Amino acid sequence: MAESVYKVIQLVGTSNESWEKAAAATIEQASQTLRDLRVARIVEQDIHIEPGKSLTYRVKMELSFKYEEGA
């Protein structure tokens, strides 16, 4: 097996519906500019509460993708 190197970044995604949708939206957005996404790990989940407004579900995730030389 050839050696590989992966870069890990941290992103925060939000949804007014669920943590699952927040995570999916984050991955979808990241996939538009990053190639070879490999693993997403949820680090933290929370809910932003603002009186009179709907809840905002937030996920903080670590996302890894294959590192390319010169990147």
N, C-alpha and C positions, 0 to 999 in steps of 0.2 A: 504494500500500500504506500502510495506517495504521501509525503508530509504535506500538511495543509496548515494554514494560519487563518484565524478568524478574528475579526474586529467585533467588539461589543460596545453598543451605544445604549443610552438610557433615554426613553421617550415616555411622555405622559399623554394618554388619550382620554376623551370624555364622551359621554352619551347621556341623554335625558331618559333613556329606556333601561339600560342594564350594564353591568360590568362586562358581560360577554360582547355586547355591541361596541363598547368603548375599546376593548382589546382588538376586535376585528377591524374597526375603523383605523386604529393606529397602524396595524400591519398593512392594511390596504394602502394607506397614505405613504408609508415608508417604502412599499414595493414599487411606487411610481418613480423613485429616484435611486433606490439601492438595488443591486443585483445579488443573486445567490443568497437570499435570506435563508437561514438555517434553523435557528431556535429562538423562540420567544419565551421568556420566563417572567411571570408576574411577580414583582417584588413587593408591591403594596396596592391595596384597594382602599378607597375612601369615598365618602359622599359629601359633596359640597351642599350646604344647606343655606338657602337664602329665603327669608320670610316672604310669603306671597308668591313665590316662584316654584317651578317644579324642581325636584332633586336633580343633581348632576352627579352621575356615577363617574369616578375617575380611576384609572389604572396606571400605575407606574410599572414599566416593563424594561427588561434588558433584552435587546434584540441583537442577534449575532448574524454576521454575513461574511462570506469568504473574502479575505483580504487579498487585493491584487497589488503587485509591486507598482510603486509610483502613485498609489492612492493616497 
